[in-house]
Amino acid sequence: MAGLTPPARARLEKARQVYGAKRHLALIPHMPQTDYVAWTGDLRQVLVDIRARRQPGTVILASGDPFLFGIGTMMAEIYDKAEMDVFPAISSVALACSIMRWSTQETRVLSICGRDPLLIQPHLQDDARLLILSADRHSPAQICAQLREGGFGESDVTVMEHLGGEKERVQHFIAASGPPDDIAPLNLLAVHIHAQPGARIIPLCAGLEDGFYLTDGQLTKREIRAVTLSSLAPQQGACLWDIGAGSGSVAIEWMLRHPANSAIAFEKNNSRLDIIAENARRMGVPSLRILAACLPDNVPALPRPDAIFIGGALARRTCCNGRMTSCAPMGDWSAMPSRRKAKRLY
């Protein structure tokens, strides 16, 4: 309560219904005229149900800034702007940067809450400063193991628990030694990356060395891949169809260009599906969608592509009289509606 602004406190004191996590509800005084409801079940459905009831005097509790990996983003997808009043408090990121004496604009903020921890892989750059929002008490140990395995065991790690509360605690250690055993579920990590010789750093360029990928021999080679990505020209939030994905390298590097990018890898060789999935995980893009198909099927159900890449082996199968030409069904694909004009690259 001490962290609430006067307008937020007044709104809470007049509330008829208050929703929040059990830990949120435990932090506020309870009024006899107010109903207090803890989250249960699917959170999105709960928010939809709250909106459908349209009860006046409804308050939803959140931690810090609700639009920093918080419930505010989900609410904005469900509620109109006029239906919401937002009273943000100081965020965990602001508190953590103040403790670490780190410049916020020079610190990368990541979350593994409900996300694969391997998403941090592309951000493991020497001397980088990362703030990682944890999923639970096991997250610090998972991150430390990941750092050790990648050659970043000398990185400085700080785990911060219950920031801004009476139970606040800050502990420092080296990734190689691992975190203490008694970590609270509500925590975040500050990691100052120190790369050891031979550390697996993913370069910030297109056309990564072939050795980064597992392959059975079907791999778009480094130089060709660099030219391919340059020609495809990925933009923020763009979707790629990689048809005849092989080892998945083009789709993976498309997604590495921006965290909002997406890709679908089409590969008919079942033995390569696991290779693509493992490469995607190792490179920090585990959300790459992989379909066991030679060519796209049920096109209307798939996200519209902004670009299409035809893998070398597939292109050879679709050439006419030994020449690279636009054979069926390429004509149909080029006529598909897309958010931007799709490119075809052989």
SVG drawing of the C-alpha trace seen along z (x, -y; Angstrom):
<svg xmlns="http://www.w3.org/2000/svg" viewBox="-23 -11 63 51">
<polyline fill="none" stroke="black" stroke-width="0.4" points="0.0,0.0 2.9,-2.4 3.8,-2.4 0.4,-3.4 -0.2,-7.0 -3.1,-8.9 -5.4,-8.4 -4.8,-4.7 -5.3,-4.4 -8.6,-6.2 -9.8,-4.0 -8.9,-0.9 -10.7,-2.1 -13.9,-2.7 -13.7,0.6 -16.7,3.0 -14.7,5.9 -11.0,6.4 -9.2,9.1 -5.6,10.2 -3.1,12.9 -3.3,14.2 0.0,12.4 -1.5,9.2 -4.6,9.5 -2.6,10.3 -0.8,6.9 -3.9,4.7 -6.4,4.1 -9.8,5.6 -13.0,3.5 -16.3,5.1 -18.2,3.7 -15.7,5.2 -15.5,8.6 -11.9,9.9 -11.3,12.6 -8.0,14.4 -7.1,15.5 -8.2,19.0 -8.1,20.8 -7.2,19.2 -6.3,15.5 -7.4,14.3 -10.9,15.9 -11.1,14.3 -10.5,10.9 -13.1,11.6 -15.7,12.6 -14.9,9.5 -15.6,7.3 -18.8,9.1 -20.2,8.5 -19.4,4.7 -19.6,4.2 -18.8,0.6 -16.1,0.2 -13.9,3.1 -10.2,3.0 -7.5,5.4 -4.2,5.5 -0.9,5.9 2.8,5.5 4.8,2.4 4.3,1.4 1.5,3.6 2.7,2.9 6.1,4.4 5.6,8.1 2.5,7.7 -1.3,8.1 -1.8,4.6 -0.8,5.8 -3.4,8.6 -6.1,6.3 -5.4,3.8 -6.2,6.6 -9.5,7.2 -10.7,3.8 -11.1,0.5 -9.0,-2.4 -12.0,-4.2 -12.8,-1.1 -9.5,-1.2 -7.8,-3.6 -4.2,-2.6 -2.2,-3.5 1.4,-2.2 3.9,-2.0 7.7,-1.8 8.7,1.3 11.0,4.1 13.3,3.1 13.7,-0.4 14.3,1.0 16.8,3.6 18.8,1.0 18.9,-1.3 20.3,1.6 22.9,2.6 23.7,-1.1 23.0,-0.1 21.8,-2.4 18.3,-1.3 18.6,-2.2 21.8,-0.1 20.3,3.0 18.5,5.7 15.2,6.8 14.1,10.3 11.4,12.6 11.4,16.4 8.1,16.4 6.0,18.7 8.8,18.7 11.6,21.0 14.8,20.0 16.8,20.6 15.3,17.3 18.2,15.6 20.8,17.3 21.1,14.6 21.7,12.0 24.7,13.8 27.2,11.3 30.4,10.4 30.0,7.6 26.2,7.5 24.0,6.6 20.7,8.5 17.8,8.3 15.9,11.6 12.4,11.9 12.2,15.4 9.3,17.9 9.9,19.4 12.4,20.3 14.1,22.8 14.8,20.1 18.2,18.9 19.6,22.4 18.4,23.0 20.0,19.8 23.2,20.5 23.4,24.0 22.8,22.5 25.6,19.9 28.0,22.6 27.2,24.8 27.7,22.0 31.1,20.8 29.8,18.0 30.4,19.5 32.4,16.5 29.4,14.2 28.3,12.1 24.8,13.0 22.6,11.1 19.3,12.6 16.8,10.1 13.7,11.3 10.6,9.4 11.9,6.1 10.3,3.1 8.7,5.2 9.5,6.0 11.1,9.3 13.5,7.8 16.8,9.6 19.7,9.3 22.3,12.0 25.4,12.0 27.3,15.1 29.2,16.4 27.2,18.4 29.7,21.3 29.0,21.7 25.2,21.5 22.6,19.8 21.7,20.4 19.1,23.1 16.5,20.9 15.4,18.7 11.9,17.1 9.5,17.8 9.2,14.0 12.6,13.1 14.6,11.6 18.2,11.9 20.8,9.3 23.5,10.9 26.7,9.2 28.0,11.5 31.6,12.5 32.5,14.8 35.3,17.3 37.6,18.3 35.6,20.5 32.2,19.3 29.3,19.9 28.5,16.3 25.9,16.0 27.2,13.2 24.9,10.3 25.1,10.9 23.4,12.9 25.3,15.8 26.5,17.5 29.3,20.1 28.1,23.5 29.4,25.0 26.6,23.4 24.2,25.8 23.5,29.5 23.0,31.0 22.7,34.1 24.3,32.3 21.3,30.4 22.3,26.9 22.2,23.5 25.9,22.6 27.1,19.5 27.9,17.3 24.6,18.1 22.7,17.7 24.1,14.2 23.0,13.2 19.7,14.9 18.9,13.0 20.0,9.7 17.7,10.3 14.8,11.3 15.3,8.1 13.5,9.1 11.6,6.3 10.3,6.1 7.3,8.5 7.6,10.1 6.8,13.8 8.9,16.1 7.9,19.3 11.1,21.5 10.0,24.2 12.4,27.2 14.0,26.0 16.8,28.6 18.5,27.8 16.3,24.7 19.2,22.2 17.4,19.5 14.3,19.5 16.4,19.4 18.5,16.4 15.3,14.7 13.9,14.9 17.3,13.8 17.0,10.5 14.3,9.3 12.5,10.9 9.1,10.1 9.8,12.0 8.3,15.4 8.9,18.2 7.4,21.5 9.8,24.2 8.3,26.8 10.4,30.0 9.1,33.3 12.1,35.4 11.0,36.6 14.6,37.2 15.3,33.5 12.4,32.3 14.3,33.0 17.4,31.4 15.5,28.2 13.9,28.2 17.2,28.7 18.9,26.0 16.1,23.6 16.5,24.2 20.3,24.0 20.1,20.6 17.5,19.2 14.4,19.2 12.4,22.2 9.2,20.7 10.1,21.6 7.1,23.4 8.0,26.7 5.6,28.5 6.3,32.0 5.4,31.1 7.1,30.5 4.8,27.7 2.3,25.5 -1.0,27.2 -4.2,25.6 -2.8,22.2 -5.7,20.1 -5.1,21.4 -1.4,20.3 0.0,16.9 0.4,14.9 4.1,14.7 6.0,11.5 8.7,13.5 9.1,17.0 12.3,18.9 12.6,22.0 15.3,24.2 17.9,25.5 16.8,29.1 13.2,28.2 14.0,25.6 15.9,28.3 12.8,30.5 10.6,27.6 12.7,26.5 11.6,27.0 13.9,28.4 16.9,27.7 16.2,24.0 15.0,22.2 11.6,21.1 8.3,20.4 6.5,23.7 3.2,24.6 2.2,24.1 4.5,21.1 2.0,19.0 -0.6,19.7 1.7,18.7 2.6,15.4 -1.1,14.5 -1.7,15.0 -2.7,11.9 0.0,10.9 0.8,8.0 3.6,6.9 4.5,8.2 6.1,11.6 9.5,12.2 10.5,15.4 14.2,16.3 15.7,19.4"/>
</svg>
